[in-house]
Amino acid sequence: MTRNTRRARAIAIAEAKPNARMVALRYLMLAAGATAASIALLLSHFI
């Protein structure tokens, strides 16, 4: 395996791995959306 092949493989692996900050942000936004939907559902039920 040449040096360029190893470098290309390392770059591909690094790009395929999701960024931890982006994963955390995605889950945070999902939780915020679920919370907002739950609150809206509860408010519509009690009004």
C-alpha positions, 0 to 999 in steps of 0.5 A: 500500500503506497503512502497516497493510498493510506492517506486517501483511506485515512481521509475517507474514514475521517469524513465518514465518522460523524462529528461528535458535536453535530451528533449532540446538536442533532439529538438536542434539536430532536429532544427540543422538538419532541418537548415542544410537540408534547407541550402543544399536545397537552395545551390543546388537550386542556384548552 
